[in-house]
Amino acid sequence: MRALDSVLRRWTPGLLAVLFVTAGCGRQAGPAGPPPPPEVGVVTLTSERVVLTTELPGRTSPYLIAEVRPQVNGLLQQRLFEEGADVRRGELLYQIDPAPYQAAVDQAAAALAVAEANVPAARSRAERLRGLVASRAVGEQDAVDAEAALARAEAGVAASRAALESARIQLSYTPIRSPISGRTGRSTVTPGALVAAYQPVPLVTVQQLDPIYVDVQQSSAELLRLQRVLASGALTRDEASASRVRLLLEDGTPYPHEGTLKFQDVSVAPTTGAVTLRMVFPNPEHQLLPGMFVRALVEEGADERAVLVPQQAVQRDPRGNAFAFAVGAGETIEVRPLQVGRAIGNRWLVTAGLGDGDRVVVDGLFSVRPGIPVKARPVDLSGMAPGAAVPGAPAPGAPAPGAEMPADEE
């Protein structure tokens, strides 16, 4: 009995304290009500007209190019232009020593004079013998010989005149002039150099840079896809606007002048499987130089009822499939599988899964699950910069809420 009494004295204060706390907790707890539905920001989609463009890589090439070569042999006396300067068509670039060719002209002129001097005597003799043949004063053979001599004299005049013209042409090649208007490059020779007619190395290259060509490559598969889309009527195309082209420079800045699509090549390159498109751009500031890498923005066509969804609303499941949360009937969350096309600014072009009037969630995505009721709040994204994050939207690379996880990730 004494042992039992001792145990009760030791445990009684603790038991009383536990009972007191339990009773107090029981008096404070009340009936728990349902939590309020989470508030989410939504954007209501409206179809709109969107002009679709494709970005094609390419390089610039001169509108006109002339490799200047000498047409006669000789000693180069002068270079009469500044390297890298603009020249006009017919402007003097080089001067070859004209003395030998001037002497050839003088010699040909003298030979022509001699030939012309022989003609009157031959003509007079032929006419005289022609009259004597009629009176049988001379033989007919003598008259024939006189006629032949006159013909030879006249032929000699024609040959001498052609030789004189050839000598003058050779002399005219001694001043080397620019065949086109454009900008000169580096000169490969200096005064005092001996040049040869039609040598393989040009003296200088002149290129016309305003306007300038841009040659871009489009894959044949992309060309066939575009033709099918246009044939189906999904896109409409205005030929006048389709021929206008914009340009991005190598550093990504837009080129200030608009170009024109000139033609599409009729064959596909077997090594690349691409078709060449040639465009012409004005280049008054000579900002574009031959050989520069550029990207051309070519208009494909216009989608009259395009649905554009903010990029914040489009999620990816672990398999990479696109989907979005939408507020459906009864203000509950629905999962909409999407077919996503290209990015246009800070929005995705959606080809299937969403339409006019659908409300997609862009804010509070971490608090939603399929089928739960929510309180929708309209969000205005018109003033938001492309790529800016909406509060409550998942960070880049974060798993999508409600997405199905792979079996090996728990």
Secondary structure, DSSP 4 states (H G I P E B T S, - for coil): -HHHHHHHHHHHHHHHHHHHHHHHHHHH--PPPPPPPPEEEEEE---EEEEEEEEEEEEEEEEEEEEE--SS-EEEEEE-S-TT-EE-TT-EEEEE--HHHHHHHHHHHHHHHHHHHHHHHHHHHHHHHHHHHHTTSS-HHHHHHHHHHHHHHHHHHHHHHHHHHHHHHHHHTSEEE-SSSEEE---S--TT-EE-TT-SS-SEEEEEEEEEEEEEEEEHHHHHHHHHHHHHTSSB--HHHHTEEEEE-TTSPBPSS-EEEEEE-SS--TTT-EEEEEEEE--TT--S-TT-EEEEEEEEEEEEEEEEEEGGG-EE-TT--EEEEEE-GGGBEEEEE-EEEEEETTEEEEEES--TT-EEEEE-GGG--TT-B-EEEE---TTSPTTPPPTTSPPTTPPPTTPPPPTT--
